[in-house]
Amino acid sequence: MADKGRGVLVIDIGTESVRAALVDEEGKVRQIEGESPSFFSPHPGWAEQSPEEWWELSSQCVKNLNLKNSPMEIVALGVTAQMHAVVPVDNKGRVLLKQVPIWCDKRSQKICEEVSREISPQEQLSKTANLIIPNWTGPKMRWIKEYVPEVYNQTSVFLTAKDYLNFKLTGSYFTDFSEASGSFLFSWREKTWSNELLSLFGLDQEKLPPIIPSIQIVGQVQKEVAHFLDIPSGIPVICGAGDMLCLLLGGGMVEEGRSCDVAGTAADVSVFSPYPLISPKLMNLHHGIDGWISFGILDSGGGSLRWFRDAFYQDEGKTVSYAEIDKEAQTIDSAGLLFFPYLLGERLMGSPHARGVFLGILPHHQRKHFARAVMEGVAFDLKMSLEEIERLRQGRIPNLTAIGGGAKSNLWCQIKADVYEKEIWALEEAEGGIMGAAMLSFSSALKRPVSQLGKEWIKVRKKFLPEPDRREVYRKEYRRFKNFHDSLQNIFSQYGKED
């Protein structure tokens, strides 16, 4: 069989899916396999998944690709995964918790409040470019030390989901700058673990992995692992970056100044800058390449629409497609109905105890009005962050690249163009995270700049322009959204007291 060139194997561990893909040198996804992981929430605010299941499902997906019979040369393996999980591993490589807290877990809120009394918001931002929130890995590690000390004492190293998979593949443990910057234990100026912050949390630095660039090789696939996965042995494994950063690379954020709208389970708006944009209303993560991503995020973005579909669009036991929801919702406007998409609380703009809310329900509202209100509510929330980004940059962002599952919806893209009053560019390739991980892998293996790969691979599917006749309607609804958002905070705080 003729040689079909070189490719990279990518493993992507998301909250709702675990996938493996083969990507060629032209940025085309040749094959892809996926499985659905379990999700656990044993207590309010808790969110857990199983690291062992991540490995089992990843292995199954790789096996299903049948790469042993592929004529393509696999030059590297790259892993990307949901960020901010905490996986405690002992000195024999065993995971010490059956289920681990993941990115949206809020159990460490009280720890964050305690630490905040020791370090002011200004100091937090100065040291880490972020405020302390339960999503970061540092508070989760402290929670483990405080509430399951036997696990903490046995832990040899704390790994994130990506770094755990790399460890399973190679036997070596490292992390990259993107994951380290999401810990609240990382000094953004020195780009190292902070002894001061580790001391503040009472954590031992020897339990943290070394930090290396995302494109650096962490090792080769171990012989026995390659045999188990039915892939060639000796494939170099790239450290990789967190899923958000890979998604942004795949969304065109390969040059400073580019902006992105991500509609995955979580949703965010972001900009690529040489340094963090310091604000209590924004978060900052080191990119998968040199530079920083400043962003505002909503933990339940696409997740809100998925919840609404599962709860209200069941047809004789079958789940209706998102395309059918779009078809129904595009025939109307929300008619004054507002949705506050805080099914998993808020990070910075409000309370972690926030809840999802429909406001303004009237007798004429039907299911389709609620569906459209969900899409608009996500856009209204993200616009608050977008305004803060533009304020700090002292300049208007003219357009955003739309990526993630929600970018497949022409209706949602148009709603965002109208709400943001900016062009939205939807891309041809929807698999942004896999593309970003493939860019890092090819860049490492073939010594080609990520920026060059991005320019060659990324193509726009459609541009959505703001509709002038919607401007005043959405400006009015947005003002109403912000006012009610602020008013609801007192109500949301009651949930915190009850919990």
Secondary structure, DSSP 8 states (H G I E B T S, - for coil): -----EEEEEEEE-SS-EEEEEEETTS-EEEEEEE----B-SSTT--EE-HHHHHHHHHHHHHHHTGGG-SSEEEEEEEEE-SS--EEE-TTS-BS-SSEE-TT--TTHHHHHHHHTTS-HHHHHHHHSS---TTSHHHHHHHHHHH-HHHHHH-SEEE-HHHHHHHHHHS---EEHHHHTTTT-EETTTTEE-HHHHHHHT--GGGS--EE-TTSEEEE--HHHHHHHTS-TT-EEE---BHHHHHHHHTT--STT-EEEEESSSEEEEEEESS----TT-EEEE-SSSSEEEEEEETTSHHHHHHHHHHH-EETTEE--HHHHHHHHTTS--TT-EEE--TT--SSSS-TT---EEE---TT--HHHHHHHHHHHHHHHHHHHHHHHHHHHTS---EEEEESGGGG-HHHHHHHHHHHTSEEEEES---HHHHHHHHHHHHHHH---HHHHHHHH--EEEEE---GGGHHHHHHHHHHHHHHHHHHHHHHHHHHHH-
